[in-house]
């Protein structure tokens, strides 16, 4: 991979792109339908990101689908392509820190069920919080792609914490940890072309790992950053099929490939085949129109608030549910304020959720930055904020602002070591027996893995499945909108004619 002159392309349409566009609501049937085409016509892709992250939770919670069944069907349909998963380090595919043996068990099951490439990251860029996951991946023989999460601006003198040396130090730690690939994870799409060019150039000189560049297109110019990264020697880049690209999704994969045509970095992909896939996704997208975000055009405001692409649409929905939709500009401004209050942190799941929770809390309660900082002002902070400052999501290498931490914790001492070290291992045998008693049947290894990650969500899903069966086989139109009586529609249509 290091010596290959052509850039490799990863298609994110089946996970990260639909997460950003449809709040993760895309169903298995729509992915499996196109999967054999990918295997035949798009075998030149480096990998297909199709699993993990928020999609694991949403498959069970909202779609009433088994995420493991999705993985099995995609694996069967695309045996010749690398399937890629996103894992949040010690947070697994959840929003909290899990016992180490739970994380290891989840990784083993993922590899056994067909995952080839694990993209691992920590929401605070704390490598210690990813070591258990990295080691577990390496033990399975799968590919391990460890991430440095990019935030701020490499060239902003007002935020020296996130200068070039910060990322070079992280890259050295990732290489020492034994990862096979280094990912630059620009979850908000704030890595501008100049920064992408310089960062990749410096990383190529500093470490010997292949470099995979990931970004979102909220600003509208992230394709320029991708091309700059390729120019400096990035080995692989992420993108979404044309009809699913742009805005909070990834940049346009077809346009990137076309831009490289005739160069020594030209990817080995079939452009007409990519266009046909894009036409398919365009049709699928119409079925999910109610889940489309209000965002209709790129916004440079992302450079101020730095919301991850996958969070932007979800946070707007939360604001709408709270009656704050008309105050969205205040919410995005509060998001940037919270980041400053928290000490300028990396914002990616789950830390980004915490920042979003606090931003909504401030707007809903008409709190200013000064109110939050005022030691005399009593505030009942959201539980997620308390957990962050306690250290339950991991330790910030730079620490949190001491005065605010003291106010939030109300005298409670923060953790001084990795939360996973303090959690007792789960008795997997006892957990399986408890689950089988709840299910009234034998629990599979993947049942147990789902239960360990999301006990209540999995329990509700299992009840739904027992009553209604496997609804993933239903057509998407029927699942979301109900069955349509064509005879009645035809009758109405006939009566309406002049």
C-alpha positions as CSV (number, residue, x, y, z in Angstrom):
1,X,0.0,0.0,0.0
2,X,2.8,2.4,0.8
3,X,4.4,2.1,-2.5
4,X,1.3,2.1,-4.7
5,X,1.1,5.3,-6.9
6,X,-2.6,5.2,-7.2
7,X,-4.8,6.7,-4.5
8,X,-7.3,4.2,-3.0
9,X,-11.0,5.2,-2.5
10,X,-13.3,4.3,0.4
11,X,-17.0,4.5,-0.2
12,X,-18.9,5.7,2.9
13,X,-22.4,5.7,1.4
14,X,-23.6,2.7,3.5
15,X,-22.7,4.2,6.8
16,X,-21.3,7.7,7.4
17,X,-23.0,9.4,4.4
18,X,-26.4,8.1,5.2
19,X,-25.8,8.9,8.9
20,X,-25.3,12.5,8.0
21,X,-28.1,12.7,5.5
22,X,-30.8,10.6,7.1
23,X,-29.9,10.5,10.8
24,X,-28.8,6.8,10.3
25,X,-32.3,5.7,9.2
26,X,-31.2,3.8,6.1
27,X,-32.5,0.2,6.1
28,X,-30.6,-3.0,5.4
29,X,-32.7,-3.9,2.4
30,X,-31.6,-0.8,0.5
31,X,-27.9,-1.6,1.1
32,X,-28.1,-5.3,0.3
33,X,-30.0,-4.6,-3.0
34,X,-26.9,-2.7,-4.4
35,X,-24.2,-4.7,-2.7
36,X,-23.7,-7.4,-5.5
37,X,-23.2,-4.6,-8.0
38,X,-20.4,-3.2,-5.8
39,X,-18.8,-6.6,-5.7
40,X,-18.9,-7.0,-9.5
41,X,-18.3,-3.4,-10.8
42,X,-16.7,-1.5,-8.0
43,X,-14.1,-4.1,-6.8
44,X,-11.4,-1.5,-7.2
45,X,-12.5,0.4,-4.1
46,X,-10.3,0.1,-1.0
47,X,-13.1,-0.5,1.4
48,X,-16.8,0.0,2.1
49,X,-17.6,1.7,5.4
50,X,-20.9,0.0,6.3
51,X,-21.2,-0.6,10.0
52,X,-20.6,0.6,13.5
53,X,-20.9,4.0,15.1
54,X,-24.4,5.3,15.6
55,X,-25.8,2.9,13.0
56,X,-25.5,-0.1,15.4
57,X,-27.8,1.6,17.9
58,X,-30.3,3.0,15.4
59,X,-30.7,-0.3,13.6
60,X,-32.2,-1.8,16.7
61,X,-33.8,1.3,18.2
62,X,-35.6,2.8,15.2
63,X,-35.5,0.3,12.4
64,X,-36.0,-2.8,14.5
65,X,-33.3,-4.6,12.6
66,X,-30.5,-6.8,13.8
67,X,-27.2,-5.0,12.9
68,X,-25.4,-8.3,12.9
69,X,-27.8,-9.7,10.3
70,X,-27.1,-6.6,8.2
71,X,-23.4,-7.3,8.4
72,X,-23.8,-11.0,7.5
73,X,-25.9,-10.1,4.4
74,X,-23.5,-7.5,3.3
75,X,-20.6,-9.9,3.8
76,X,-22.3,-12.5,1.7
77,X,-23.1,-10.1,-1.0
78,X,-19.6,-8.4,-1.1
79,X,-17.1,-11.2,-0.4
80,X,-14.3,-9.5,-2.4
81,X,-14.4,-6.1,-0.7
82,X,-13.0,-4.9,2.6
83,X,-15.8,-4.1,5.0
84,X,-15.0,-1.3,7.4
85,X,-16.4,-0.5,10.9
86,X,-16.1,2.5,13.1
87,X,-15.3,1.8,16.7
88,X,-15.1,4.5,19.4
89,X,-12.3,3.0,21.4
90,X,-13.3,2.2,24.9
91,X,-16.7,3.5,24.1
92,X,-17.3,0.7,21.6
93,X,-20.3,1.6,19.5
94,X,-21.9,3.3,22.5
95,X,-21.7,6.5,24.4
96,X,-20.0,5.4,27.6
97,X,-16.9,3.5,28.7
98,X,-17.4,-0.3,28.8
99,X,-15.4,-2.9,30.7
100,X,-12.4,-4.0,28.7
101,X,-13.6,-7.5,28.2
102,X,-16.8,-6.2,26.7
103,X,-14.9,-4.2,24.2
104,X,-12.7,-7.2,23.3
105,X,-15.7,-9.4,23.0
106,X,-17.4,-7.0,20.6
107,X,-14.3,-6.7,18.5
108,X,-13.9,-10.5,18.3
109,X,-17.5,-10.9,17.2
110,X,-17.2,-8.2,14.6
111,X,-14.2,-9.8,13.0
112,X,-15.8,-13.2,13.1
113,X,-18.9,-11.9,11.4
114,X,-17.1,-10.3,8.5
115,X,-15.4,-7.0,9.4
116,X,-12.0,-6.7,7.8
117,X,-11.0,-3.1,8.7
118,X,-11.5,-1.5,12.1
119,X,-11.3,2.3,12.3
120,X,-10.6,3.1,15.9
121,X,-10.6,6.5,17.6
122,X,-10.8,8.1,21.0
123,X,-13.0,11.2,21.5
124,X,-10.2,13.0,23.3
125,X,-7.3,11.8,21.2
126,X,-6.1,9.9,24.2
127,X,-4.2,6.9,22.9
128,X,-4.4,5.0,26.2
129,X,-8.2,4.8,25.7
130,X,-7.8,3.0,22.4
131,X,-5.0,0.5,23.3
132,X,-7.5,-2.3,24.5
133,X,-9.4,-1.9,21.2
134,X,-6.3,-1.8,19.0
135,X,-4.8,-4.9,20.7
136,X,-8.1,-6.7,20.4
137,X,-8.2,-5.9,16.6
138,X,-4.6,-7.1,16.2
139,X,-5.4,-10.3,17.9
140,X,-8.1,-11.1,15.4
141,X,-5.8,-10.6,12.5
142,X,-8.0,-7.9,11.0
143,X,-6.6,-4.5,9.8
144,X,-6.4,-1.8,12.4
145,X,-6.7,1.8,11.3
146,X,-6.2,4.1,14.3
147,X,-7.3,7.7,14.1
148,X,-6.1,11.1,15.1
149,X,-9.1,13.3,15.3
150,X,-8.6,16.7,13.7
151,X,-10.0,19.9,15.1
152,X,-9.4,23.7,15.0
153,X,-7.0,24.9,12.4
154,X,-3.4,23.9,12.0
155,X,-2.3,27.5,11.3
156,X,-4.5,29.4,13.8
157,X,-2.0,31.1,16.2
158,X,-4.9,31.7,18.6
159,X,-5.2,27.9,19.2
160,X,-1.6,26.7,19.5
161,X,-2.7,23.5,21.3
162,X,-3.7,22.0,18.0
163,X,-0.6,22.9,16.0
164,X,1.4,20.5,13.8
165,X,3.4,19.1,16.7
166,X,0.2,18.0,18.4
167,X,-0.7,15.7,15.5
168,X,2.8,14.5,14.9
169,X,3.0,13.4,18.5
170,X,-0.3,11.5,18.2
171,X,0.8,9.8,15.0
172,X,4.0,8.6,16.7
173,X,1.9,7.1,19.5
174,X,-0.4,5.4,17.1
175,X,2.5,3.9,15.2
176,X,4.0,2.6,18.5
177,X,0.6,1.1,19.4
178,X,0.9,-1.2,16.4
179,X,-1.8,0.1,14.1
180,X,-1.5,-0.8,10.4
181,X,-3.0,2.4,9.0
182,X,-3.2,6.0,10.3
183,X,-6.5,7.8,9.8
184,X,-6.8,11.6,9.8
185,X,-10.4,11.8,11.0
186,X,-11.8,15.3,10.2
187,X,-15.2,14.7,11.6
188,X,-16.4,18.3,11.3
189,X,-14.9,19.0,7.9
190,X,-12.7,21.8,9.2
191,X,-9.4,20.7,7.8
192,X,-8.8,23.3,5.1
193,X,-6.8,22.5,1.9
194,X,-3.6,24.2,3.2
195,X,-3.8,22.3,6.4
196,X,-4.5,19.0,4.7
197,X,-1.6,19.5,2.4
198,X,0.9,20.3,5.2
199,X,-0.4,17.7,7.7
200,X,-0.2,14.8,5.2
201,X,3.2,16.0,4.1
202,X,4.6,16.1,7.6
203,X,3.0,12.8,8.6
204,X,4.5,11.1,5.6
205,X,8.0,12.2,6.8
206,X,7.3,11.4,10.5
207,X,5.7,7.9,10.4
208,X,5.8,4.9,8.1
209,X,2.1,4.1,8.1
210,X,-0.2,4.5,5.2
211,X,-2.4,7.5,5.6
212,X,-6.2,7.5,5.1
213,X,-8.0,10.9,5.0
214,X,-11.6,11.3,6.1
215,X,-13.6,14.5,6.1
216,X,-17.1,15.9,5.8
217,X,-18.3,18.5,3.3
218,X,-20.4,20.9,5.5
219,X,-18.4,23.9,4.3
220,X,-18.8,22.9,0.6
221,X,-15.0,22.9,-0.2
222,X,-13.8,19.7,1.4
223,X,-13.1,18.0,-1.9
224,X,-10.3,20.6,-2.3
225,X,-8.9,19.3,1.1
226,X,-9.1,15.7,-0.2
227,X,-7.3,16.6,-3.4
228,X,-4.7,18.5,-1.3
229,X,-4.2,15.5,0.9
230,X,-3.8,13.3,-2.2
231,X,-1.3,15.7,-3.7
232,X,0.8,15.4,-0.5
233,X,0.8,11.6,-0.6
234,X,-2.4,10.3,1.2
235,X,-2.8,6.7,0.3
236,X,-6.6,6.5,0.7
237,X,-9.4,8.9,1.0
238,X,-13.1,8.8,1.9
239,X,-16.1,9.9,-0.2
240,X,-19.7,9.3,-0.8
241,X,-21.4,8.4,-4.1
242,X,-22.5,11.6,-6.0
243,X,-26.2,11.5,-5.1
244,X,-25.4,11.0,-1.4
245,X,-22.5,13.4,-1.1
246,X,-22.0,17.0,0.0
247,X,-23.2,19.0,3.0
248,X,-22.8,17.0,6.3
249,X,-22.0,13.9,4.3
250,X,-18.6,13.2,2.6
251,X,-17.3,14.9,-0.5
252,X,-18.3,13.6,-3.9
253,X,-16.4,10.4,-4.6
254,X,-17.1,10.4,-8.4
255,X,-15.9,14.0,-8.7
256,X,-12.7,13.2,-6.8
257,X,-12.0,10.2,-9.1
258,X,-12.7,12.2,-12.2
259,X,-10.4,15.0,-11.0
260,X,-7.6,12.5,-10.8
261,X,-8.1,11.0,-14.2
262,X,-4.9,11.0,-16.3
263,X,-2.7,11.6,-13.3
264,X,-0.3,9.2,-11.6
265,X,-2.7,9.1,-8.6
266,X,-5.7,8.1,-10.7
267,X,-7.7,5.5,-8.7
268,X,-8.5,2.1,-10.3
269,X,-12.2,2.5,-10.3
270,X,-14.8,2.4,-13.0
271,X,-16.3,5.9,-13.3
272,X,-19.4,4.8,-15.3
273,X,-20.0,2.1,-12.7
274,X,-19.8,4.7,-10.0
275,X,-22.4,6.8,-11.8
276,X,-24.8,3.8,-12.1
277,X,-24.4,3.3,-8.3
278,X,-25.1,7.0,-7.8
279,X,-28.3,6.7,-9.8
280,X,-29.4,3.8,-7.5
281,X,-28.8,5.8,-4.4
282,X,-30.6,8.8,-5.9
283,X,-33.7,6.6,-6.1
284,X,-33.3,5.3,-2.6
285,X,-32.9,8.7,-1.2
286,X,-36.4,9.7,-2.2
287,X,-37.8,7.1,0.2
288,X,-36.1,8.9,3.1
289,X,-37.3,12.4,2.3
290,X,-38.9,13.0,5.7
291,X,-35.5,12.4,7.4
292,X,-33.6,14.9,5.2
293,X,-32.1,17.8,7.2
294,X,-33.2,21.4,6.7
295,X,-29.7,22.3,5.6
296,X,-30.0,23.1,1.9
297,X,-26.6,24.7,1.2
298,X,-23.0,24.5,2.5
299,X,-22.2,26.7,5.5
300,X,-18.9,28.2,6.4
301,X,-20.3,28.6,9.9
302,X,-18.8,25.1,10.5
303,X,-15.4,26.7,11.0
304,X,-16.9,28.5,14.0
305,X,-19.0,25.9,15.7
306,X,-17.0,22.8,14.5
307,X,-19.9,20.3,14.8
308,X,-19.2,16.9,13.4
309,X,-21.2,16.2,10.2
310,X,-22.9,13.2,11.8
311,X,-24.1,15.4,14.7
312,X,-25.3,18.5,12.9
313,X,-28.6,17.1,11.6
314,X,-29.3,15.2,14.8
315,X,-28.7,18.3,17.0
316,X,-31.1,20.3,14.8
317,X,-33.7,17.7,15.3
318,X,-33.2,17.8,19.1
319,X,-33.5,21.6,19.0
320,X,-36.8,21.3,17.1
321,X,-38.1,18.7,19.6
322,X,-37.3,21.1,22.4
323,X,-39.1,24.0,20.7
324,X,-35.8,25.7,20.0
325,X,-35.8,25.4,16.2
326,X,-36.3,29.1,15.7
327,X,-33.2,29.7,18.0
328,X,-30.8,27.5,16.0
329,X,-28.3,30.3,15.4
330,X,-28.1,30.7,19.2
331,X,-27.6,26.9,19.6
332,X,-24.7,26.9,17.1
333,X,-23.2,29.9,18.8
334,X,-23.6,28.3,22.2
335,X,-21.9,25.1,20.8
336,X,-18.8,27.2,20.1
337,X,-19.1,28.9,23.5
338,X,-19.3,25.5,25.3
339,X,-16.2,24.4,23.4
340,X,-14.3,27.4,24.8
341,X,-15.7,26.8,28.3
342,X,-14.6,23.2,28.3
343,X,-11.1,24.2,27.4
344,X,-11.2,23.8,23.6
345,X,-11.6,20.1,23.2
346,X,-11.8,17.5,20.4
347,X,-15.5,17.1,19.5
348,X,-16.5,13.7,18.2
349,X,-18.8,11.1,19.6
350,X,-19.3,11.0,22.6
351,X,-17.7,14.3,23.5
352,X,-19.5,16.1,20.7
353,X,-22.8,14.9,22.2
354,X,-21.8,16.4,25.6
355,X,-21.0,19.7,24.0
356,X,-24.4,19.6,22.1
357,X,-26.3,18.7,25.3
358,X,-24.7,21.7,27.1
359,X,-25.4,24.1,24.2
360,X,-29.1,23.1,24.2
361,X,-29.2,23.4,28.0
362,X,-27.7,26.9,27.8
363,X,-30.2,28.2,25.2
364,X,-33.2,26.5,26.8
365,X,-32.3,28.1,30.2
366,X,-31.1,31.4,28.8
367,X,-27.6,30.9,30.3
368,X,-24.6,32.9,29.2
369,X,-20.9,31.9,29.4
370,X,-20.6,34.1,32.5
371,X,-23.6,32.4,34.1
372,X,-21.9,29.0,33.6
373,X,-18.6,30.2,35.0
374,X,-20.1,32.1,38.0
375,X,-19.2,30.1,41.1
376,X,-22.2,31.6,42.9
377,X,-24.7,30.6,40.2
378,X,-26.2,27.2,41.0
379,X,-26.6,25.1,37.9
380,X,-27.8,21.5,37.6
381,X,-25.6,20.4,34.7
382,X,-26.7,17.7,32.3
383,X,-25.5,14.2,33.4
384,X,-23.4,13.9,30.3
385,X,-21.4,17.0,31.2
386,X,-20.8,15.7,34.7
387,X,-19.6,12.3,33.3
388,X,-17.2,14.1,30.9
389,X,-15.6,16.3,33.7
390,X,-15.5,13.3,36.0
391,X,-13.4,11.4,33.5
392,X,-15.9,8.7,32.8
393,X,-15.5,9.1,29.0
394,X,-11.7,9.2,29.3
395,X,-9.1,11.7,30.5
396,X,-8.3,14.8,28.6
397,X,-4.5,14.8,28.0
398,X,-4.6,18.6,28.5
399,X,-7.1,18.6,31.4
400,X,-10.2,20.6,31.9
401,X,-10.5,24.2,33.3
402,X,-10.1,23.6,37.0
403,X,-12.6,26.1,38.3
404,X,-15.4,24.9,36.0
405,X,-14.6,21.3,36.8
406,X,-14.9,22.0,40.5
407,X,-18.2,23.7,40.0
408,X,-19.6,20.9,37.8
409,X,-18.4,18.0,40.1
410,X,-19.5,19.9,43.3
411,X,-16.6,18.6,45.3
412,X,-16.5,15.1,43.8
413,X,-13.0,14.1,42.8
414,X,-12.3,13.4,39.1
415,X,-10.8,10.2,38.0
416,X,-7.0,10.1,37.8
417,X,-6.8,7.0,35.7
418,X,-8.5,5.3,32.7
419,X,-12.1,4.5,33.5
420,X,-11.8,1.1,32.0
421,X,-9.2,0.2,34.6
422,X,-11.7,0.8,37.3
423,X,-14.6,-1.2,35.8
424,X,-14.8,-4.9,36.8
425,X,-14.9,-7.3,34.0
426,X,-18.4,-8.6,33.1
427,X,-19.1,-12.3,33.8
428,X,-20.0,-13.2,30.2
429,X,-21.4,-16.6,31.1
430,X,-23.7,-15.0,33.8
431,X,-24.7,-12.3,31.3
432,X,-25.6,-14.8,28.7
433,X,-27.7,-16.8,31.2
434,X,-29.5,-13.6,32.3
435,X,-30.2,-12.7,28.7
436,X,-31.5,-16.2,27.8
437,X,-33.9,-15.9,30.8
438,X,-35.2,-12.6,29.4
439,X,-35.4,-13.9,25.8
440,X,-36.9,-17.3,26.6
441,X,-34.5,-18.9,24.2
442,X,-30.8,-19.6,23.6
443,X,-28.7,-16.4,23.1
444,X,-26.3,-16.3,20.2
445,X,-22.8,-14.7,20.5
446,X,-24.1,-11.7,18.6
447,X,-27.2,-11.4,20.8
448,X,-24.9,-11.2,23.7
449,X,-22.7,-8.6,22.0
450,X,-25.8,-6.4,21.3
451,X,-27.0,-6.8,24.8
452,X,-23.7,-5.8,26.3
453,X,-23.6,-2.6,24.3
454,X,-27.2,-1.6,24.6
455,X,-29.1,-3.7,27.2
456,X,-32.5,-1.8,27.1
457,X,-32.4,-1.1,23.4
458,X,-31.6,-4.7,22.6
459,X,-34.3,-5.9,25.0
460,X,-37.0,-3.7,23.3
461,X,-35.7,-4.9,19.9
462,X,-36.0,-8.5,20.9
463,X,-39.6,-8.1,22.1
464,X,-40.5,-6.3,18.8
465,X,-38.8,-9.1,16.8
466,X,-40.6,-11.8,18.7
467,X,-44.0,-10.2,18.0
468,X,-43.5,-9.0,14.4
469,X,-40.6,-11.1,13.1
470,X,-37.8,-9.9,10.8
471,X,-39.1,-6.5,9.5
472,X,-35.8,-5.9,7.7
473,X,-37.3,-7.9,4.8
474,X,-40.1,-5.4,4.3
475,X,-39.8,-2.9,1.4
476,X,-38.8,0.5,2.7
477,X,-41.9,2.2,1.5
478,X,-44.1,-0.3,3.4
479,X,-42.0,0.0,6.6
480,X,-42.1,3.8,6.8
481,X,-45.4,4.6,5.1
482,X,-47.6,1.5,5.4
483,X,-49.1,-0.7,2.7
484,X,-50.8,1.0,-0.2
485,X,-54.1,-0.1,-1.6
486,X,-53.6,0.3,-5.3
487,X,-57.2,-0.6,-6.1
488,X,-58.6,2.1,-4.0
489,X,-56.1,4.6,-5.4
490,X,-57.1,3.5,-8.9
491,X,-60.7,4.0,-8.1
492,X,-60.2,7.5,-6.7
493,X,-58.1,8.3,-9.8
494,X,-60.9,7.2,-12.1
495,X,-63.6,9.2,-10.2
496,X,-61.4,12.3,-10.4
497,X,-61.3,12.3,-14.2
498,X,-63.5,14.8,-16.0
